Amino acid sequence: MSKDTVIKHYEHSIEWVQSLTELTDKEWRRAIADGKWSTAEIIAHFVPWDEFILNDRLKEFWNDQPLPQAPDVHKMNQQSAERARKEKKSETIGRFIAVRTELLQEMKKIEPSRWNELFFIGQTKLTLLRYFQGLNEHDIHHMKQIKQALSTERR
């Protein structure tokens, strides 16, 4: 995994979410499985996290201070899911694309050498590369879930 792979993943994720515009409203709002979120809720939950990374992680990154702990995961996900249930598909997708594009632009500005510098989140020691690798894996996990759910319901 390199800076380039991370960047490519983020570029691909923007194109992929853009392609979800073609879903019917029924597909967009249907739970991917019993007791699971809908595609709408999954895409919406990326937005506050991207905003958090952009504003509270990347901007604070080089201060030689341990980075702030993440907000309450359950609460943040709950709020974004509720918002997704109320807003139009185009709004959710638009918000995702806007913040992810901004995040991508900021990431591109980071010097290649800095991607392997160590930093702390609480007690956890990480590199930027390892941090984004984890985020990419999280994205891919949800993208697979959505693809799987869509291919199942289109048979």
N, C-alpha and C positions, 0 to 999 in steps of 0.2 A: 504494500500500500504506500502511495506517495501523494504529494500535494496534487499532482495531476489527476490521479484516480479519484481523490476526494472531490475535486472541482468537476470532473466529468460526471460523477454521480449526481452532484447538485444540479448540473445542467440537464441531465436526463430526467431527474425528478420533476423539474419544472415542465418539461415537454410532456411527461407522462400525465401529470395532473391536468395540464391543459387538455389532453385528449379525453379526459373524463367529462368534458363539456358535452360530449356526444351521448352520454347516458340518458336514459329516460328518467323522469323524476322518480318513478317507481323504483328503478334500479339504484338510483342515488340514495334513496331513503330507506331501502330495505336492509335489515340487519344481515351482516355477512354470515351469521350462524345464530342459532338459538342463544339468547342471552348475551349476544355480542353487539357491538356498535354497528352503525350503518357506514357506508362509504363516506357519506357527508360528515359524520361525526369523526371518523378517522382523519380525514383530510383537515378538518377544522382544528384538531388537537395539535397538529404540527405548528400552527401559527404562533400561539403564545410561547412555545418552546423556541422557535426560531427567533422571536423577538427577544426572549430572555438571553439567548446566546449572543445575539447582536449587541444588545444594550448592556447586559450585566456581566458578560464573559469577555468577549473580544475587546471591548473598550477598557476593561480593567486588567486585561491580560498581562500587560508589561509593567505593572506597578510593583512587582516583587513582593506582593502581599498574597496570602492565600485567597483564592477567589471565594465569593459568597456561596453558601450552600444553595442548592436549587429550592425554589418554592415548593409548597406542598403539592406533590404530584397528583394525588387523587382530586384535590380541590380544583387545581388548574385544569385537569382533564374534564372534570364534571362541568365546569363553567363553559369550556369551549364546546363541549357536546351539546349543552343546552342552547348555546348561541346558534349552532349549526342547524338545530331543529327549527329555528325561527326564521333564518335568513334564506334567501334564494341561492340556488346552486352557483349561479354566476358570481355572487358576492363572496361566497366561501372560497371558490377557486381564485377569484381576483385577489383576495387577501393573502392567500397562500403564495401566489405568484409574486405579488409585490414584496413581501417580506423576504421570501427565499432569494429573489433577485438581488435585493439589497445586501443580504448576508453573503451571497456569492461574490458580489463586487468587493466587499470588505476582505473576504478570504483571499481573493486574487492579489490584493495589495501586500499580503504578508510575505516577507522575504523567505525563500526556500529554506535557508539555514535555520530559521526560527521554528520551523515545524517539528524539529527534534529537541528543542529546549525543554527542560523539565519545569513544571509548575505544580502547585498544589490546589486541590479543591478539598477543603477541610484537611483531613489527614492523608488523602489519596494523592500519590505522586503520578503525574501523567505527562505525556507530550501532546502537543496539538494534534499530531498525526493520530495518536492513539485515541484521543478524545473524539475526533471526527470519525474515526473508524467505527467507534461504538454507535455514534449517531447514524452513520450510514447503514449499519446492520439493523438498527431499529426501523429506519425507513423501509429497507428491503423486506423485513419481516411483515410490515403492514401492506406493502405493495403486493407481495405474494398472496396475502390473505384476500385482498380485494380481487386480484386476477382470478384466484381460485373460485371465489364466490360468484363472480360474473360468468366464468366459463361453465359453472355448474347450472346457473339459472338460464343460460342461453342454449342448453342442449335440447 
